[in-house]
Amino acid sequence: MKYKVHWLIDGLIEVEATDTDSAEKIIKEKIETFVSKNSVFFEEVGAKAVQGQAYLPGNDE
């Protein structure tokens, strides 16, 4: 019997950047490099998307 498995990867990292766009770009480039070097794995597990959003840390974290 075949089962579908829905999985998520959640992460959080602090980076030095001048603004949110720059911070997102730094991580985006790191993730794209990792994905391209491991493309067979990502195809096998059916990865469809990776997304993230930069913000300034504060009391609401």
N, C-alpha and C positions, 0 to 999 in steps of 0.2 A: 504494500500500500504506500502511495506517495503522500507526503505531507508537505505543506507550504510552511516555511519559517520566515517570519518577518523580524528583522533585526535592526537595531539602531546602535550607533556609536556616538557617545556624547563626550565631549572634552572641554577643557578650559585651560588656557595658557595666557600668561602675561607677556606682552612684547613692548619694547620701546619703539614708539612711532610719534610722528608729529600730529597725526589725526586718525580718525577711524578708518578712512579709506586706505591709508598707508598700512595700518595695523592689519586690516583684512587682507591686503595684497601680500604681505609678508607670509602669512599663514597659508593663503591660497597657493602661492608658489611652492611652498614646502609640501603641501598635500598633493598638488599636481605632479610634482617630481616623484613622490612616493607611489602614487597610483600608476604612473607611466612605467615605473620600474617593476611593478607588481600587477600588470594588467591582466595576466592569465588568472590570478587569484580573484581579482575583482569581477571578471567575467564569470568565473565558476560560482561565486556566491551571489551573483545577480545584483551587484551594486548598481543603483540607478542615480543617486545624487549624494552630494556632500554639500552642506551649507553651514554658514556661520554668520555671526554678527558681532562687530566690535562695539564696546561701550566703555565708558569711564567707570571704574569701581566706585561704589558709594555705600551709604547706609542701607540701601534697599536690597543689597546682594543677598 
